């Protein structure tokens, strides 16, 4: 059974979101379920700071031993920070997907989009 923290929000594409209403910034990564399905992550291509993302569009690539997957932007906004630790140590995502394995931070242009994310119980039902 995958670890699905209750305090986070999720997408059906297996991203997690920690949204800070005060700053308007969302921290994004892939779920424990996603990293488990991918296997050992060996390379990440993350977007540049300053890039504008659009909800549900690809903004990066995750390469693993088993597969290559897209990282989808769960929300529309500007990339304000990227986890460069993953450039040299992509395996951190396998070890700590909800902590040190975060990928990007997005300053939202439409905070209302957060309403379109699912909670932990809905995500748990989605992955079975």
C-alpha positions, 0 to 999 in steps of 0.5 A: 500500500502506498503512502498517501499523506492526508495533508496534501492534495493530489492529481489523477496523474500522480502528482502531489501538491502542498499549497500555501495560501499565504504565499500563493505558492504550491510545492509539487512532486510525484507520489509514492505510488508513482515513484514505486511504479516507475522504479529507480529514478535515474534522471530528471529534466525539470523546467527552468525558473521563470517558465509559465506552466499551464494546468495539466501540461507537461513541464518536465521528464522523469527517467527511470530504469523501467520507464520514462514519464512526464511531469505534469503541472497540476496548476497554472502559474510561474515556476519560482523554484526548482529542486536542483538537488535532483540534478545530481541525486534523482534517487532522492525522489524514490527515497523521500517523495513527499519531502526532499524529493519535491520537484518544483514550486509554482506561484499560482495565477489562478488559486481557484484551480486548487479546487480541482485537485483531489484529497488523500481519500479520493487519491487512495481510491484512484490508485486502489 
